[in-house]
């Protein structure tokens, strides 16, 4: 059964990070927030709407065996991994990361003069231990009401 949540029931997170602050709306149990009623929906187990202050950095941190979709909803999102690889997402760009057997990465507000907002979704993978990979692309908006664009499709299909 699907439950529609009141906006007030979505967990509000905030705190200090390197060079600034963050504010988040976390729809499922995440980090220090745990609610046994909201741990996942199918394979989706993280749905976070986060804003980083100008120049703020979520320092290098590890992940393992997740499929991560990040949508930049405002500002400039810079992603870097432990090998110095990464890229910049501008508004309406999406990034798909296969974390696989593990990677360290950071999330950075690339702009020193404006906040950066991103929506991030994590999915349980169908296959574990894959080689990590990152791909980025612009989301093409369609004209009209009630249109949507696929951001992620499993099994290598366009999304």
C-alpha positions in Angstrom: 0.0 0.0 0.0 1.2 3.5 -0.8 1.0 6.1 1.9 0.9 9.8 1.0 2.9 11.7 3.6 2.1 15.2 4.8 5.1 17.5 4.1 5.4 18.2 7.8 6.1 14.5 8.4 9.2 14.5 6.3 12.4 14.6 8.4 14.1 18.0 8.3 17.9 17.7 8.7 20.5 20.5 9.0 24.0 21.0 10.2 27.5 22.1 9.7 29.7 20.6 6.9 33.0 21.7 5.5 33.0 25.4 4.5 29.2 25.8 5.3 25.9 24.2 6.1 23.3 21.9 4.7 19.6 21.6 5.0 17.8 18.4 3.9 14.4 16.8 3.6 14.9 13.1 4.1 12.0 10.9 3.1 13.4 7.6 4.4 15.5 6.6 7.3 19.0 8.0 6.6 22.1 8.8 8.7 21.0 9.7 12.2 17.3 9.7 11.3 15.5 6.3 11.8 11.8 5.7 11.4 10.9 2.0 11.0 7.7 3.1 9.1 9.9 4.7 6.4 12.9 2.7 5.5 12.4 2.1 1.7 9.9 1.8 -1.1 10.8 -1.2 -3.2 14.4 -0.8 -4.2 14.4 2.9 -3.4 15.9 3.4 0.0 17.1 7.1 0.0 15.2 10.0 -1.4 16.8 13.2 -0.1 16.2 16.8 -1.1 19.3 18.7 0.1 20.6 22.3 -0.1 24.2 23.2 0.5 25.2 26.8 1.4 27.6 28.7 -1.0 30.9 26.9 -1.2 29.9 24.1 1.2 31.5 20.6 0.8 30.4 17.2 1.9 33.9 15.8 2.3 35.1 12.5 0.9 33.0 9.6 2.3 32.5 6.0 1.3 29.6 4.1 -0.3 29.2 0.5 -1.5 26.7 -1.4 -3.6 24.1 1.4 -4.5 22.8 2.8 -7.7 22.6 6.6 -7.1 20.7 9.1 -9.1 21.5 12.8 -8.4 19.4 15.6 -10.0 20.7 19.2 -9.7 17.6 21.4 -9.0 19.6 24.6 -8.6 23.1 26.0 -8.6 26.1 23.9 -9.5 26.8 20.4 -8.0 30.4 19.2 -8.2 31.1 15.6 -7.7 34.7 14.2 -7.1 35.8 10.7 -6.3 39.0 9.5 -4.5 40.9 9.5 -7.8 40.1 13.2 -8.5 37.6 12.3 -11.2 34.2 13.9 -11.3 32.2 16.6 -13.0 29.8 19.5 -12.6 26.1 19.2 -12.8 24.2 22.4 -13.6 20.5 22.9 -13.1 18.5 20.1 -14.9 21.5 17.8 -15.2 21.4 14.3 -13.8 24.2 12.0 -12.7 23.9 8.2 -12.4 26.6 6.5 -10.2 27.1 2.8 -9.9 28.9 2.6 -6.6 29.4 -1.2 -6.9 32.3 -2.6 -5.0 32.9 0.7 -3.3 34.1 4.3 -3.8 34.8 7.4 -1.9 33.4 10.7 -3.2 32.5 14.2 -2.2 29.6 16.5 -3.1 30.4 20.2 -3.4 28.5 23.4 -4.0 30.6 24.7 -6.9 29.3 28.2 -6.5 30.7 30.6 -3.8 27.8 33.0 -4.2 24.6 30.9 -4.2 23.1 27.8 -2.6 23.0 24.5 -4.5 20.0 22.2 -4.3 20.1 18.5 -5.4 17.7 15.6 -5.1 19.4 12.3 -4.6 17.9 8.8 -4.8 19.6 5.5 -3.9 18.4 2.2 -5.1 19.4 -1.3 -4.0 21.3 -2.9 -6.9 20.3 -6.1 -8.7 24.0 -7.1 -8.9 26.6 -6.5 -6.2 30.3 -5.8 -6.5 30.3 -4.0 -9.9 33.0 -1.7 -11.0 32.1 1.9 -9.9 31.1 4.2 -12.8 29.7 7.7 -13.2 27.7 9.2 -16.1 26.1 12.6 -16.5 23.6 14.1 -18.9 21.2 17.0 -19.3 17.5 16.3 -18.7 15.5 17.5 -21.7 12.4 19.1 -20.6 9.2 18.5 -22.5 6.5 21.2 -23.0 3.2 20.9 -21.3 1.7 20.0 -17.9 2.3 16.6 -16.3 5.2 15.6 -18.3 8.1 13.6 -16.9 11.5 12.6 -18.1 13.1 9.2 -17.1 16.1 9.8 -14.9 17.2 6.2 -14.4 16.4 2.8 -15.9 18.2 -0.4 -14.8 20.0 -2.8 -17.1 21.8 -0.1 -19.2 18.8 1.2 -21.0 18.6 5.0 -21.7 17.1 6.9 -18.8 
